[in-house]
């Protein structure tokens, strides 16, 4: 259960960071934005919208359901490219995302 706790803490840290830098949105995108078939919903959402409205809720839902978590999952590389250099909290966000990615890396133990 340790990994699940670490994932949840990581998600909460990302949420707090977004809120602290006024990047958290109070209103969800239009329903049509959630119908994308593109990775990260590139055609319908901005990167931080996808993080807030898709990834974080879906990961919490998996945790709440005690469902299997993704393996070999990495989002930090996308955000390194997708976020403008002047995005508030960018460096810290990338560190949080890289830490989350590490929790999804499957290694032989």
C-alpha positions in Angstrom: 0.0 0.0 0.0 3.0 2.2 0.3 3.2 3.0 -3.4 -0.5 3.9 -3.5 0.0 6.3 -0.6 3.0 7.9 -2.4 1.0 8.3 -5.6 -1.9 9.9 -3.8 0.5 12.3 -1.9 2.2 13.1 -5.3 -1.2 14.0 -6.9 -2.1 16.1 -3.9 1.2 17.9 -4.1 0.6 18.7 -7.8 -2.8 20.0 -7.0 -1.5 22.2 -4.2 1.2 23.6 -6.5 -1.3 24.4 -9.2 -3.5 26.2 -6.7 -0.6 28.1 -5.1 0.4 29.5 -8.5 -3.2 30.3 -9.5 -3.2 27.7 -12.2 -6.1 25.7 -10.9 -9.3 26.3 -12.7 -12.6 26.6 -11.0 -14.7 25.5 -14.0 -14.2 22.4 -16.1 -13.8 22.6 -19.8 -16.8 22.0 -22.0 -18.0 18.4 -22.1 -16.8 18.1 -25.7 -13.2 18.7 -24.6 -13.3 15.3 -22.8 -14.2 13.4 -26.0 -10.7 13.7 -27.4 -8.8 10.6 -28.6 -5.5 12.3 -28.7 -2.8 11.7 -26.0 -3.1 14.4 -23.3 -6.2 15.6 -25.2 -3.9 17.8 -27.3 -6.7 18.8 -29.6 -9.1 19.9 -26.9 -7.3 21.0 -23.7 -4.3 22.9 -22.6 -1.6 20.9 -20.8 -2.6 22.1 -17.3 -6.3 21.5 -18.0 -5.6 17.9 -18.9 -3.6 17.5 -15.7 -6.3 19.0 -13.5 -9.4 17.6 -15.2 -8.2 14.2 -16.6 -5.1 12.8 -15.0 -5.6 13.8 -11.3 -9.3 12.7 -11.1 -8.6 9.4 -13.0 -5.7 8.5 -10.8 -7.7 9.3 -7.7 -10.5 7.1 -9.0 -8.0 4.2 -9.6 -6.7 4.6 -6.1 -10.2 4.8 -4.6 -11.2 1.6 -6.4 -8.0 -0.2 -5.4 -7.5 -0.8 -9.1 -4.2 -1.6 -10.8 -2.1 1.5 -11.4 -0.4 2.1 -14.8 3.1 0.8 -15.4 5.9 2.5 -17.2 3.9 5.7 -17.3 5.7 9.0 -17.8 4.2 12.5 -18.2 7.1 14.7 -17.1 8.8 14.6 -20.5 5.6 15.9 -22.2 5.3 18.8 -19.6 9.0 19.7 -20.1 8.1 20.5 -23.7 4.5 21.6 -23.4 4.9 24.2 -20.6 6.3 27.6 -21.4 9.4 28.6 -19.5 7.6 31.4 -17.8 4.8 29.2 -16.4 4.6 29.9 -12.7 6.0 27.0 -10.7 7.2 25.2 -13.8 10.4 23.8 -12.3 8.7 22.6 -9.1 5.8 21.0 -11.1 8.3 19.2 -13.3 10.0 17.8 -10.2 6.7 16.6 -8.8 5.7 15.0 -12.1 9.1 13.3 -12.4 8.6 11.9 -8.9 5.2 10.6 -9.9 6.7 9.0 -13.0 9.2 7.2 -10.9 6.4 5.5 -9.0 5.1 4.0 -12.2 8.4 2.7 -13.5 8.5 -1.0 -13.3 11.9 -2.4 -12.4 13.1 -6.0 -11.7 13.3 -6.3 -7.9 
